[in-house]
Amino acid sequence: MKFNWIYESSEKQQVKTFLRSKGISRGLLAKIKFQGGKIEVNQREENAVYYLKDMDRVEITIPDEKGYETTVPIDIPIEIIYEDAHYLVVNKPYGVASIPSKIHPKNTMANRVKGYYVRENYIDQVIHIVTRLDRDTTGLMLFAKHGYAHAMLDKALKLKQLHKKYIALVTGDLDNNLHGMIDAPIGMPQDSIVRRIVDPKGKSALTEYWVRERFANTTLVSIQLHTGRTHQIRVHFSHIGYPLMGDDLYGGEKNEWIKRQALHCCELDFIHPFTQEKIILKSNYPEDISEWLKYNIK
C-alpha cells in the first residue's frame, strides 16, 4: 500500500521526522525498512535520514501484513455499515465478544471479520480493532484494515476526535434534568477481575447524557463518552442509582424483552485521516430494545 505527500518548507527536515508528523510510528518505519517496504523521494529510493527540501515528493510503500496473525477465521456473516480501503464498520449483535479470550476463544467479532477478509481474498488480513464493545452491548464497531490506518485513528481517539454515542434504557425515573454529566473515577475492586467500581483512586471517567424519553420506572437516555474506561456507562449509571435495564452485574434487572444490559452504540463519527471527510455512521436500535419500546410507548 502506497501513500505520498509533498514536503512544503524552506527548512530541511529528515524523512523520518516528516513521516512521524504524518503518523508513521517508529515501529511502522522499521517494518518499511526491514520487511520489504520502501521510501522514495522524487521517485528515487532514499533512507529515513535523508534531508527533505521544499516541494520534495515523498512516497512510502508499506509492506503487506502477514506472518504473525493468529486470529482464526469464522465463516459467519457480518452486517457491514461502512467500508473503504482503510476502515470497516460493522454492527455487532449481543452475545458476541469483541476479541478472543480463554472464555470466548473463537466466535468473536474479530473471528467473524477475519472470516470476511478471507472470503473476500484481502491481501492484508490482520485484525485491527479501533473501538470494541462489551460482549452483550450491541452496535457499531470500528476496524482498521492496516496498521497505519489503526495508528491514525488511535491518535484521533487520544485527541478526542473520534466520538461514539450510545442509547440505553436505565432503571428508574432519572431526575428532572434533561442533560447531565457523571464525573466519577473508575477502578477495579479487589474481589473481582470482571466488575469495575467508582473509586477515588481510579482513573478519571466522564459520561455525558441526555434524557430522551421517560416511561414507568424506566428512562431512555442517549450517552456520549468523554473517556473510555471498561464498563464505564454501566458503572456510572449504577453509581448514581439508575442501573441499566438487564445489567445484573451492576444491579439492573432482566425482563421478558431485555436479557442483557440495554446498551447500544448507535452513532460513530470521525474525520477520515486519509480523505479528511467527516464520517457519520448510525445504527438502528437492536430488536430487543425496539420491542421493549414498541410495547411501552403508548
N, C-alpha and C positions, 0 to 999 in steps of 0.2 A: 504494500500500500504506500502510495506516494503523497507527500504534502510539500507545498512550496510557498515561499514568501519573498518579498522584496525588502532588502535592508535599506532603510532610509535614515541616514545620519551622516553628518560630516565627521563624526568621531569614529575612529576604527574600533572594532569590537571583535573578540574571539567568537568563532562559530558556536562553541559550547555555551557561552554566556547568552548569546542571542537565542539559541534553542531553549535554554532554561526559561527565558522570558515568554516563550511560546508553549510552556507546559511540558517540555520534554525533560523527564527526570534523569538523574544520573544512571539509574538502572536501565531505563529505556535507551539511553545513549550507549551504554555498554552492550546492549543487545544489538543495536545497529552496527556497532564496531566489530563484535565477535561472532555474530550469528547470521551473517550474510546480508546485512543492510548496507546502506551507502549514504554518504553525504556528498552533495555536489554543489559547487558554486560556479555559476555561469556555465553549467553543463560540463564542468571539469571536476573530477573527484578530488576532494580535499579531506584533511583530518580536522578534528574538533578544535585544535588550537590555531587554525588558520584565522588571520585577521580580515574581517569584512570591511569593505569601504562602501561609500554611498552608492545606492542603486544596484548593488550586487543581488543576483537572484540565487536564493538558497533553496535547495530541494533535498529532502530526505526520503529514503526508501526504508520503510520499516519491515523487517523480515516477518514471514508468516509465523504465527504462534503454534507451536506443536512440540510434542515430546514430553510434556510434563502434565498434561491434562488427564485427570483421573476420574472425572465425573462420568458415571455410567449413563448412556442414553436410554431413555424410556419412550416407547412409541405410543404416547397418549397425546391427543390433540390439545393445542393451546389456543386461547382466544386472544388474537393479536389486535391491539388497539392502534398501534403505530409502529412503523418500521422504515428505516432507511439504511444506508451503508454503514452507519456508525452506532445506531441505537435501536433497541427493540423494547416496546412497552406491551405488557400482557396483563390480562385481567385474571387475578388469582382467585380460585374458589376457596371456600373454607375447608378445613381439614387437611390441607396440603402444606407441608413445611416449605420454607424458602430454600434451605440448603440441607444437604445430607448431614446426618448425625448418627450416633450409635442407636438412638431410638427410632429414627426415620432415615435408614441408610440409602434408600433408592428412590422411592416415588415422591420426589420433591419437585418444586418448580425448576430448580437447576437441572435435574434429570430430564424433565419434560422439554425444556428449552434446548438442552443438548440433543435430544431426540429430533427436534425440529431442525437444528443445524445439520444433523446427519442426513435427514430426509431431503433437505434442500442442497446437499453436497457443498456446503460452505467450506472454504479453504481454512479459515480461522474458526475453530470450534471450541475454543477456551471460554469458559463461563466467567463473565464479569458482572456481578450483581452490584448495582449502584444503590438501589433502595430495596430493602427487604421488609417483609411483614410477618407478624406472628402467625403461627400455624392456622389459627381459627379466625384471623382477620382477613377480610376479602378486599379485593380492589386492585389498584394499579401498582405494578412492579416494573422497575426500570432496569434494563440490562444494557451494558455496553458491549459492542461487538469486537473490540480490540483494546489493548492496554492503554493506548494513547487516549482513546475516547473516554475510558474509565477515569484516567488521571484528570482529564479536563473537567469532568462533572464532579469528581471528588473536590476539586478546587472550588467549583461553584457552590457545593454544599457547605464548605468551610466559610465561604463568603456570604452564606445565606441568600444565594441567588437561585437556588432550586427550592421550590415550595410544594409541599404536599398538604392537601386538605382532606378532612375526613367528615363523615357524619356518624353519629352514634345515638342510640337510644339509652338514656340514663334513667335509673330508677329514682322516682320522686319528682316532686314539682319544684324544679330548680327556681331559685329565688327570683324576685321581680326584675332583676337586672337582665336586660336583653343581651348584654355583652359583658364579658368578664375575663380576667386573667388569673391563672393559677401559677403562682411563683413559689415552688417548693422543691428543695434539693432531693434527689433520689439516690438511695444506696441499696446495698444488699444486706439482708438480715443474717445473723449468724446461724440460724437454724434451717436455712433453705438456700439452694443454689438456683431455684426457679423463680421464686417470688422476689419482688422489689418492694421497698418501703420508702416513705418520706423520712429522711434522715438529715439532721442539720450538718452532719459531716459528709454527706453525699455530694454528688455532682449537681451543679446548678441545672434546673429544669424549668422551662416556661411554656405554658399551654394557654392559648387564647381560644375563647369560644363565643358563639352567638346562639341564642335560643331561636330555633326555627318554628317550633310548634309545641303546644302543651296538650297532654292527654291526662286521663285519670291516673295519677301516681306515676307518670312517665313523661319525660321531656325529650324531644328530638333536638339535637344540637349539631351545629357544624363547628369544626375544630381546625385550628391552624397551629402546627407545632413550630416553636422557635428554637427548640433544641431536640436532640434525637436520642433520648435515653430509652433503655429497654423497658417495655410496658408503660411508657410514660403516661399516655392517656388513661389507661386503666388504673394506674396507681393514683394519679391526680384526682380523678373523679371519685374514686373510693375514699380518698383522703378528705375531701370536702363533704362527704356524706351522700353522694349520688353515684353509687357503683353502676357500671354498665350492665344493662339487662343481659342475663345469661352468663355473666362472668363470675362463676362460682369461686374462682381463685381469689377474687377480691371483693366478695360479698354480694354479688349480683345473683339473681335467681333465674333459672331457666323456666320456659313455659312451653305450651304446645307448638308454638311457632319458632321460638328462638332457643336453640340448643347450644349456643356458644356466645362469646361476647359479641354484642350487636355493634360492631365497629367495621366501617367500610372506607377504604381510601378512594374517594370519589373524584379527586382532581389532582393533576400534576402539571406544573408549569416551570419552564426554564428557558434561558436563552441558548439556542443551539450553538455550541462552541465553534462549529465549522462553517455555519451559514449565517450566523448572527440573527436568525429568525426567532421570533417569540413563539415557542411551542406551548399550546394549552390543550391538555387532554382530559377527557371526562369519562367517567364510568357510571352507568345506571345502577340503581340500588340492586343488591342481590335479592334472590327470590324470597328468602325468609323474612328479611326486613320489609320488603314490598308487601308480602302477605299480611304481616302484622299491621302495617299502616293501613292497608285496604280494609281490614276488619275493624280497626279502631277509629278511622276517620268517619265521622257521621255527617 
